[in-house]
């Protein structure tokens, strides 16, 4: 009799255990009112009813396409190519636990909210292929965990903030095809992990900072179609990992220091060589090819 009574308790215990884990999952799927309001604000300011993958605002945010929730917080927001049109609202700053924000290939307009620099847990910030205007937040250096920042093909302008030199974890920075002006901040030379730097097609000017030559891990350096002048820094000789170098359509006075580059991995090298005398004896020219700008997001599910 006692054995039968004990066995009869197992279904009850299993049911209770399942309910416990279900309740834990439900709690984890819940987010604060501030975070939910931020998502709703984004929906409203970007014409959410006409998104390709719209949200049912009466349902739980855990069911909303592109929203990833962990430990009761929104940690990823991926709205790649989702027909967003309008502005990014100030409320975006309430998503303080975001690590990934992907708004690529939409029709976003207006300026970047200053509060986006308060999303200090961001590792990936992708804004390319929109119509965002205005300057980058001066305190963008607050995003110290940022590994990838891409915002090419927008209408961003102003100077590149000095604080970008504080993004020590950054590996990819692509701000090509905007309207940035002024000089490259010397502080970019402190981004020791940087592998790709794209500033193609802006209105940047002045000498290339010698500090750029200290980016020893750099594989791609795209500076074409600007107003850079002076001479190529001799420190470029330290860029031994370069695979892509594009410096054409600028106002350089000398390319002589390119002689010193010793990269065996060069795949693409574009320059105004017909205007200058120099050689690249240490570069494998037979492997060169024309570089292509990347306008496609390579990972929609990022």
DAKAKA-V271185 format. One record per backbone hydrogen bond with DSSP energy under -1.0 kcal/mol. NH is the residue of the N-H (numbers start at 1). CO is the residue of the C=O. E is the energy in kcal/mol with one decimal. If there is no record, write none. Layout:
nh: (NH:NH)
co: (CO:CO)
e: (E:E)
//
This chain:
nh: (5:6:7:8:9:10:13:14:15:16:17:18:19:20:21:22:23:24:25:26:27:28:29:36:37:38:39:40:41:42:43:44:45:48:50:51:52:59:63:64:67:68:70:72:73:75:76:77:78:79:81:85:86:87:92:93:94:95:96:98:99:100:101:102:103:105:106:107:109:116:117:118:119:120:122:123:124:125:126:127:129:130:131:133:140:142:143:144:146:147:148:149:150:151:153:154:155:157:164:165:166:167:168:170:171:172:173:174:175:177:179:181:188:189:190:191:192:194:195:196:197:198:199:201:202:203:205:212:213:214:215:216:218:219:220:221:222:223:225:227:229:232:236:237:238:239:240:242:243:244:245:246:247:251:253:254:258:259:260:261:267:268:270:275:276:283:285:287:288:289:302)
co: (1:2:3:4:6:7:9:10:11:12:13:14:15:16:17:18:19:20:21:22:23:24:25:32:33:34:35:36:37:38:39:40:41:43:47:48:82:56:60:61:64:76:73:28:70:68:68:100:66:102:104:46:107:45:89:90:91:92:94:95:75:75:124:77:126:128:129:84:86:113:114:115:116:118:119:99:99:148:101:150:152:153:108:110:137:139:140:142:143:123:123:172:125:174:176:177:132:134:161:162:163:164:166:167:147:147:196:149:198:200:156:158:185:186:187:188:190:191:171:171:220:173:222:224:225:180:182:209:210:211:212:214:215:195:195:244:197:246:248:204:206:254:233:234:235:236:238:239:219:219:268:221:270:228:230:230:255:256:257:258:243:243:245:272:273:280:283:284:285:267:299)
e: (-2.2:-2.3:-2.5:-2.0:-1.0:-1.0:-2.5:-2.9:-2.3:-2.3:-2.5:-2.6:-2.4:-1.9:-2.2:-2.4:-2.4:-2.2:-2.4:-2.3:-2.2:-2.4:-1.6:-2.3:-3.0:-1.7:-1.9:-2.5:-2.4:-2.1:-2.3:-2.6:-2.6:-2.7:-2.2:-1.6:-1.5:-2.2:-2.3:-1.4:-1.9:-2.4:-2.6:-1.5:-1.3:-2.6:-1.5:-2.2:-2.6:-3.0:-3.1:-1.5:-1.1:-1.1:-1.7:-1.9:-2.5:-1.8:-1.9:-1.8:-3.5:-1.5:-2.3:-2.7:-2.8:-1.6:-1.1:-3.1:-3.4:-1.9:-1.7:-2.1:-1.2:-2.1:-2.1:-3.4:-2.1:-2.6:-2.7:-3.4:-2.2:-1.2:-2.5:-2.9:-1.6:-2.3:-1.8:-2.3:-1.9:-3.1:-2.0:-2.5:-2.2:-2.9:-1.8:-1.2:-2.9:-2.4:-1.6:-2.0:-2.2:-1.7:-1.9:-2.0:-3.3:-1.9:-2.5:-2.1:-3.1:-3.3:-3.4:-2.1:-1.8:-2.0:-2.1:-1.6:-1.9:-2.0:-2.8:-1.9:-2.6:-2.9:-3.2:-2.3:-1.0:-2.8:-2.7:-1.7:-1.6:-1.9:-1.8:-2.0:-1.9:-3.3:-2.0:-2.6:-2.6:-3.2:-2.1:-3.2:-1.9:-1.8:-1.8:-1.8:-2.3:-2.0:-2.1:-1.2:-3.5:-2.4:-2.4:-2.2:-2.7:-3.0:-3.5:-1.3:-2.3:-2.1:-1.4:-1.5:-3.4:-2.3:-2.2:-1.9:-1.1:-1.4:-1.4:-1.2:-1.8:-2.8:-1.5)
//
